[in-house]
């Protein structure tokens, strides 16, 4: 299991997911809204509760959440934490002012049947979602190659893995960049040691050159019909054989990419990449595929066909997903910023 660092800066499209179910409220009776992305590798997971309203969601202040594991009640949550911005490395950057956020530190295992049940408004509302924790898949090998393109340095990543045979599985590939800044300590009266600050972010990866990530076809600039970009890098195992090497690319950070806080001297920047192969549930697979459409550059809300979001919450609306992942790590050489390479903001 791996621990998630709490201080995270999010830029990439992977973390712009708002985990919001679109629905036509009209004059319908209000319904409880339950949203959660449960990753068994995280030490903490969060469940968000609200209810539908006329033109926006409304708060629910008295929810009771029961979490069952293999039909056994393992935890009851009644106290929400102060609403705020949640940055989840692998899944989403989520904030809705009307949501109440509940934290669970329960540990789950692959194969567990997990049910999340919510009561609210003196039991007037009752909603639940249930699914099986998927089995993680190990990464056999990763291989990298740097190359120049469009005045930037890119990294071609080849990720090799072997699918579980005789099963129907769903996956997601994600890359988390961990950046460590060594900052010169200039405070008067302090020692001369450097200050170290760390940030993690899920970065954008280009998936267009892999056939499995593109419905069996490699995308090119000459395509007459441009298919939706698989920005969330989700795929099933229908085209796996079962060992497969997946090809993706992303932009490598170089010294010119960094802008530092005013009057702060950054002496060294260390960059580490964690390549995550995440086993996800079928419902989560289709949910993220719908998000691919919503966040595609060619999607126009008022002109494109409506996008149907799956909801697995019975008695209400929303989405609850479960996942389990493994990862491998590689590094690039430390970056020594050139003199004068700083501005008024932190990187990204």
HELIX and SHEET records of a PDB file:
HELIX    1   1 UNK A   13  UNK A   15  5                                   3    
HELIX    2   2 UNK A  212  UNK A  214  5                                   3    
HELIX    3   3 UNK A  255  UNK A  257  5                                   3    
HELIX    4   4 UNK A  282  UNK A  294  1                                  13    
SHEET    1   A 7 UNK A 100  UNK A 104  0                                        
SHEET    2   A 7 UNK A  45  UNK A  51 -1                                        
SHEET    3   A 7 UNK A  32  UNK A  39 -1                                        
SHEET    4   A 7 UNK A 316  UNK A 335  1                                        
SHEET    5   A 7 UNK A 266  UNK A 280 -1                                        
SHEET    6   A 7 UNK A 170  UNK A 183 -1                                        
SHEET    7   A 7 UNK A 195  UNK A 202 -1                                        
SHEET    1   B 7 UNK A 100  UNK A 104  0                                        
SHEET    2   B 7 UNK A  45  UNK A  51 -1                                        
SHEET    3   B 7 UNK A  32  UNK A  39 -1                                        
SHEET    4   B 7 UNK A 316  UNK A 335  1                                        
SHEET    5   B 7 UNK A 266  UNK A 280 -1                                        
SHEET    6   B 7 UNK A 170  UNK A 183 -1                                        
SHEET    7   B 7 UNK A 234  UNK A 236 -1                                        
SHEET    1   C 4 UNK A  72  UNK A  77  0                                        
SHEET    2   C 4 UNK A  64  UNK A  69 -1                                        
SHEET    3   C 4 UNK A 113  UNK A 120 -1                                        
SHEET    4   C 4 UNK A 125  UNK A 132 -1                                        
SHEET    1   D 2 UNK A  86  UNK A  87  0                                        
SHEET    2   D 2 UNK A  93  UNK A  94 -1                                        
SHEET    1   E 3 UNK A 139  UNK A 149  0                                        
SHEET    2   E 3 UNK A 152  UNK A 162 -1                                        
SHEET    3   E 3 UNK A 243  UNK A 251 -1                                        
END                                                                             
